[in-house]
Amino acid sequence: MDSWMVGLIGVGVVLVLIAFRVHVAFALTIVGIGGYWQIMGWQATGGLLGLIPFSFIANFILTTIPLFLLMGYLAHHAGLTKDVYKTARYWLSRVPGGLAIASVAGCAAFAAASGSSLATAAMMGKVAIPEMLEHKYDKGLASGAVAAAGTIGSLIPPSILLILYGALTETSIGRLLIAGFIPGVLSALIYMGMIWARAVANKKLCPPVAVRVTWRQRLVSLKGTWGILSLFVLVIGGIYFGLFTPTEAGGVGAAGAFVVALISGKISWPTLKSSMSDTVRSTSQIFAIALGAVFFTKFIGISDLPNAICETILGMNVHPMVVLAGISLVYILLGMFLDSIGVMLLTLPIVFPVMDQLGFSPVWFGIIMIKYLEIGLITPPVGLNVYVIKGVVGETIPLETIFKGVGWFVAMDILTLAVLIIWPEITLWLPNTMMGQ
């Protein structure tokens, strides 16, 4: 049997294992090691097992992940999430759909400190959804806005998914983080525009807020944003001015979050303990999946499956955009059933060489891939952000209502995706300006 056929069978076996609810980390590891043994034999496989786990986990670049997670958890447990949402609510409460728009703004701001879509949705959901329900907002819109806006955490730097993508494809993590800023803000603005338009067209969705907010309250509330803004400026500004590398930015950001919490007087031993334990738990889960993906990548690489696929596609003489459209459909379908990290790490060994051969920028494609994964986070049946929100609201809002509520946001995500594909300079302008061609 040709080695590429072994690789193709391996991909099928992974999908079957995941369909039977085997955790994606174990599915990738089992198939990766088994496939490598099938092609290379026991001796080479033993060498792989002795080398890969340590060499991967000891990768200095990956230290960014737990540090950025710690920064996000410290910001949350110190109450910075509530402060940002309160400010947005004060300034936008009189705008049609203002509380939902404030929720999107709050998610975007908190995404700049957490790097995690699930964490953003969970933390903002506890603050924003009860406020909207209290003011008689439509349940689907209230829950859907936070579930969808939480996905912005995958794009606005620092992004855990972008760091993993850069580490596995050897793409500049600094460029990726900076490239995600404009698409992330664009996603938030398109969400806000849609909410405003729907609120104007149907006042029952978002009844006007009766409580009046004075200008003094608005101005005073701005002091609550200094923590998140200072963290964002510290991390991105430091990378831009060359004060530290993107990897070092994780440590600077985590230290900065601790200092901000200390100055705010909101740090305590229980807060620090919760932040550390949440960071360890999330990091362990991410690293387990990533290590499985490395084994799977090694297997797929020696199977020559990516080259076989590249040759087949290039031999068809179809336009690269046709290939991209097909890949887009595959990602959206996979995102309906698998978690975002699993989808990315499962497909990268196959898809990235194809995109590289077709001449697409690896930085641009990284942002497009994250956008695919964002859509998967809110599409049924396994839209993880939707289930996170369901866990937050309990029996207050039925699951089907939340999925119905995110429908409009999925449509806006597809619109944003089309804009980013048609005009790639939107993604590439900022990293090219800040870091050169």
C-alpha positions in Angstrom: 0.0 0.0 0.0 1.3 3.5 -0.9 2.3 5.6 2.1 -0.2 8.4 1.1 -3.0 5.8 1.3 -1.9 5.0 4.9 -2.1 8.7 5.6 -5.6 9.0 4.1 -6.8 6.0 6.1 -5.3 7.7 9.2 -7.3 10.8 8.7 -10.4 8.7 8.4 -9.6 6.8 11.6 -9.2 10.1 13.5 -12.6 11.3 12.4 -14.2 8.0 13.3 -12.6 8.0 16.8 -13.7 11.6 17.4 -17.2 10.7 16.2 -17.2 8.0 18.9 -16.4 10.7 21.5 -12.7 9.8 21.9 -11.0 13.0 23.1 -9.2 14.7 20.2 -5.9 14.6 22.0 -6.0 10.8 22.3 -7.3 10.4 18.8 -4.5 12.3 17.3 -1.8 10.7 19.4 -3.1 7.1 18.8 -3.3 7.5 15.0 -0.1 9.5 14.8 2.0 6.9 16.6 0.2 4.0 15.0 0.6 5.4 11.5 4.2 6.3 12.0 4.9 2.8 13.1 3.1 1.4 10.1 5.3 3.3 7.7 8.6 3.6 9.5 8.7 0.6 11.9 9.2 0.2 15.7 12.8 1.5 15.9 12.0 4.8 14.3 8.8 5.1 16.3 10.6 4.5 19.5 13.0 7.3 18.6 10.0 9.6 17.9 8.5 8.8 21.2 11.8 9.5 23.0 12.3 12.9 21.2 9.1 14.6 20.4 7.3 15.1 23.8 10.2 16.9 25.5 11.3 18.8 22.4 7.8 20.1 21.7 6.8 21.0 25.3 10.2 22.6 25.9 9.7 25.0 22.9 10.2 28.5 24.3 7.5 29.9 22.0 4.8 27.9 23.8 5.5 29.6 27.1 3.4 32.4 25.7 0.3 30.3 26.1 0.1 29.9 29.8 1.4 33.4 30.4 -1.3 35.0 28.2 -3.9 32.7 29.9 -2.7 33.9 33.3 -3.0 37.5 32.2 -6.6 36.9 31.1 -7.6 35.1 34.3 -5.9 37.7 36.5 -7.8 40.4 34.6 -11.1 38.6 35.1 -10.7 37.7 38.8 -9.6 41.3 39.5 -13.0 42.5 38.1 -11.6 44.3 35.0 -14.3 42.6 32.9 -17.1 44.2 34.9 -15.4 47.6 34.7 -15.1 47.5 30.9 -18.7 46.4 30.4 -20.0 49.0 32.9 -18.2 51.8 30.9 -19.5 50.5 27.6 -23.1 50.2 29.0 -23.0 53.8 30.3 -21.9 55.2 27.0 -24.1 53.1 24.8 -27.3 52.6 26.8 -29.3 55.2 24.9 -28.3 53.9 21.5 -30.8 51.4 19.9 -29.6 48.0 21.0 -27.1 49.7 23.2 -26.7 47.0 25.9 -26.1 44.3 23.2 -23.6 46.7 21.4 -21.9 47.3 24.8 -21.7 43.5 25.3 -19.8 43.2 21.9 -17.5 46.1 22.9 -16.9 44.5 26.3 -16.1 41.1 24.7 -13.7 42.8 22.3 -11.9 44.6 25.1 -11.7 41.6 27.3 -10.4 39.5 24.3 -7.4 41.8 24.3 -6.5 40.4 27.8 -7.6 36.8 27.6 -6.8 35.4 24.2 -9.5 32.7 24.6 -12.9 32.7 23.0 -14.5 30.4 25.5 -13.1 32.4 28.5 -14.4 35.7 27.0 -17.9 34.2 26.4 -18.1 32.7 29.9 -16.8 35.8 31.7 -18.8 38.4 29.8 -21.9 36.2 29.8 -22.1 36.3 33.6 -22.0 40.1 33.5 -23.9 41.2 30.4 -26.7 38.7 29.8 -28.5 39.3 33.2 -28.3 43.1 32.5 -29.9 42.7 29.1 -32.6 40.3 30.3 -33.4 42.8 33.2 -34.1 45.4 30.5 -36.4 43.0 28.5 -34.0 42.4 25.6 -34.9 39.5 23.3 -33.4 36.4 24.9 -32.0 35.1 21.6 -30.3 38.5 20.8 -29.0 38.8 24.4 -27.4 35.4 24.5 -26.4 35.3 20.8 -24.6 38.6 21.1 -22.3 37.4 23.9 -21.8 33.9 22.4 -20.8 35.4 19.0 -18.8 38.3 20.3 -16.8 35.9 22.6 -15.3 34.4 19.4 -13.5 37.7 18.8 -11.0 36.5 21.4 -9.6 34.2 18.8 -8.5 37.1 16.6 -7.8 40.2 18.7 -4.3 39.8 20.1 -3.2 38.0 22.2 -4.8 34.9 20.6 -3.9 31.4 21.8 -5.0 29.9 18.4 -2.7 32.3 16.5 0.2 31.4 18.7 -0.4 27.6 18.1 -0.8 28.3 14.4 2.5 30.2 14.3 4.3 27.6 16.3 3.2 24.7 14.1 3.6 26.4 10.7 6.8 28.3 11.6 5.0 31.6 10.8 6.0 34.8 12.6 3.9 35.0 15.8 4.5 38.7 16.0 3.0 39.3 12.5 0.1 37.0 13.2 -0.8 38.8 16.5 -0.6 42.2 14.8 -2.5 40.9 11.7 -5.4 39.8 13.9 -6.2 43.3 15.2 -8.0 44.9 12.3 -10.0 41.8 11.3 -11.0 41.4 15.0 -12.1 45.1 15.3 -13.9 44.7 11.9 -15.8 41.7 13.2 -16.9 43.6 16.2 -18.0 46.7 14.2 -20.0 44.5 11.8 -21.7 42.8 14.8 -22.5 46.2 16.3 -23.9 47.6 13.0 -26.2 44.6 12.6 -27.5 44.9 16.2 -28.2 48.6 15.7 -30.0 48.0 12.4 -32.2 45.3 13.9 -32.9 47.4 17.0 -34.0 50.3 14.8 -36.2 48.0 12.6 -37.8 46.2 15.5 -38.0 48.1 18.8 -39.4 45.0 20.6 -36.0 43.3 20.3 -34.2 45.9 22.4 -36.6 48.2 24.4 -35.1 51.6 25.3 -33.3 51.7 28.6 -35.4 53.8 31.0 -32.5 54.5 33.4 -30.8 57.8 32.5 -27.1 58.1 32.7 -25.5 61.4 33.3 -22.4 62.7 31.5 -20.6 62.8 34.9 -21.3 59.0 35.3 -20.0 58.4 31.8 -16.8 60.3 32.3 -16.2 58.8 35.7 -16.7 55.3 34.3 -13.8 55.7 31.9 -11.4 55.2 34.8 -12.6 51.5 34.9 -11.1 50.9 31.4 -7.5 51.9 32.3 -6.5 48.3 33.3 -7.5 46.5 30.1 -6.3 49.4 27.9 -2.9 49.5 29.7 -2.5 45.8 29.3 -3.3 45.9 25.5 -1.0 48.9 25.0 1.8 47.3 27.0 1.7 44.0 25.0 1.1 45.2 21.5 3.0 48.5 22.0 6.0 46.5 23.3 6.0 44.2 20.3 5.6 47.2 17.9 8.4 49.2 19.3 10.7 46.2 19.6 11.0 46.4 23.4 10.4 42.6 23.6 9.6 39.6 21.5 6.0 38.2 21.1 7.1 35.4 23.4 8.4 37.7 26.0 5.2 39.7 25.7 3.4 36.9 27.5 5.5 37.3 30.6 5.3 41.1 30.5 1.5 40.9 30.1 1.1 38.5 33.0 3.2 40.6 35.2 1.3 43.7 34.0 -2.0 42.1 34.9 -0.7 41.3 38.4 0.4 44.9 38.9 -2.9 46.3 37.5 -4.8 44.1 39.9 -2.5 45.1 42.8 -3.0 48.9 42.1 -6.7 48.4 41.8 -6.8 46.8 45.2 -8.6 43.8 43.8 -5.9 41.1 44.3 -6.1 38.6 47.1 -4.8 35.1 47.8 -8.1 33.4 46.6 -8.0 35.5 43.4 -4.4 34.6 42.7 -5.0 31.0 43.6 -8.1 30.8 41.2 -6.1 32.5 38.4 -3.2 30.0 38.8 -5.4 26.9 38.9 -7.5 28.0 35.9 -4.3 28.7 34.0 -2.8 25.3 34.8 -6.0 23.5 33.8 -6.4 25.3 30.5 -2.7 25.0 29.6 -2.8 21.2 30.3 -5.8 20.7 28.0 -4.2 22.8 25.2 -0.8 21.2 25.4 -2.3 17.7 25.4 -4.1 18.4 22.1 -1.1 20.2 20.6 1.3 17.3 21.5 -1.2 14.8 19.8 -1.2 17.1 16.8 2.6 17.0 16.6 2.6 13.1 16.5 -0.2 13.3 13.8 1.7 15.9 11.8 4.9 13.7 11.8 2.8 10.8 10.6 1.1 12.8 7.9 4.4 14.3 6.8 6.1 11.0 6.2 3.0 9.6 4.5 3.4 12.1 1.7 -0.3 12.8 1.8 0.1 16.6 1.6 2.3 16.3 -1.5 -0.2 13.9 -3.1 -3.1 16.4 -2.4 -1.0 19.3 -3.7 -0.2 17.5 -6.9 -3.8 16.5 -7.4 -5.1 20.1 -6.9 -2.4 21.8 -9.0 -3.0 19.2 -11.7 -6.7 20.2 -11.9 -5.7 23.8 -13.0 -8.5 25.4 -11.1 -8.4 28.9 -9.8 -6.8 29.2 -6.2 -10.0 30.9 -5.0 -12.0 27.8 -6.0 -9.7 25.7 -3.8 -10.1 28.2 -1.0 -13.9 28.1 -1.3 -13.8 24.3 -1.0 -11.5 24.5 2.0 -13.8 27.1 3.5 -16.8 24.7 3.3 -14.7 21.9 4.9 -13.7 24.1 7.8 -17.2 25.3 8.5 -18.5 21.7 8.4 -15.8 20.4 10.7 -16.4 23.3 13.0 -19.9 22.1 13.5 -18.7 18.9 15.2 -15.2 19.6 16.6 -13.6 22.1 19.0 -11.6 24.9 17.3 -8.1 23.8 18.5 -8.9 20.2 17.4 -10.0 21.4 13.9 -7.0 23.5 13.4 -4.4 21.0 14.6 -6.1 18.1 12.7 -6.2 19.9 9.4 -3.0 22.1 9.4 -0.6 19.2 8.3 -2.8 18.7 5.1 -4.2 22.2 4.3 -1.2 24.5 5.0 1.1 22.9 2.4 -1.7 23.3 -0.2 -2.1 27.0 0.7 1.6 27.5 0.6 1.9 25.9 -2.9 -1.0 28.0 -4.2 0.9 31.2 -3.1 -1.3 32.4 -0.3 0.4 34.4 2.5 0.7 32.2 5.6 -0.1 35.2 7.8 -3.3 36.0 5.8 -4.3 32.4 5.7 -3.8 32.2 9.5 -6.3 34.9 10.0 -8.8 33.3 7.6 -8.4 30.0 9.3 -9.2 31.6 12.7 -12.3 33.2 11.1 -13.4 29.7 10.0 -12.9 28.4 13.6 -14.9 31.4 15.0 -17.9 30.4 12.9 -17.5 26.8 14.1 -17.7 28.0 17.7 -21.3 29.2 17.3 -22.8 26.7 14.8 -24.8 23.7 15.8 -24.6 20.9 16.8 -21.3 21.5 18.7 -21.0 25.3 18.9 -18.9 25.4 22.1 -19.5 29.1 22.8 -23.2 28.4 22.7 -22.9 25.7 25.3 -20.7 27.9 27.4 -23.5 30.6 27.4 -26.0 27.9 28.2 -24.0 26.9 31.2 -24.0 30.6 32.3 -27.8 31.2 31.9 -29.0 27.8 33.1 -32.7 27.2 32.5 -33.4 30.9 31.9 -32.8 30.6 28.1 -33.4 27.4 26.1 -30.5 26.0 24.1 -32.5 26.3 20.8 -33.2 30.0 21.5 -29.4 30.7 21.8 -28.7 28.8 18.6 -31.4 30.8 16.9 -30.0 34.0 18.3 -26.5 33.4 16.8 -27.9 32.9 13.3 -27.7 36.6 12.5 -24.1 36.7 13.8 -23.1 33.7 11.7 -24.3 35.6 8.6 -22.2 38.6 9.7 -19.2 36.3 10.1 -19.6 35.0 6.6 -19.8 38.6 5.4 -16.6 39.5 7.3 -14.9 36.4 5.9 -15.8 37.4 2.3 -14.4 40.9 2.9 -11.1 39.6 4.3 -10.8 37.1 1.3 -11.6 39.7 -1.4 -9.3 42.4 0.2 -6.3 40.6 1.8 -4.6 43.9 2.3 -7.0 44.6 5.2 -5.2 41.8 7.1 -1.7 42.4 5.8 -1.5 46.2 5.9 -0.8 46.5 9.7 1.9 43.9 10.0 3.6 45.0 6.8 3.5 48.7 8.1 4.7 47.8 11.6 7.2 45.1 10.8 8.1 45.6 7.2 7.4 43.4 4.2 
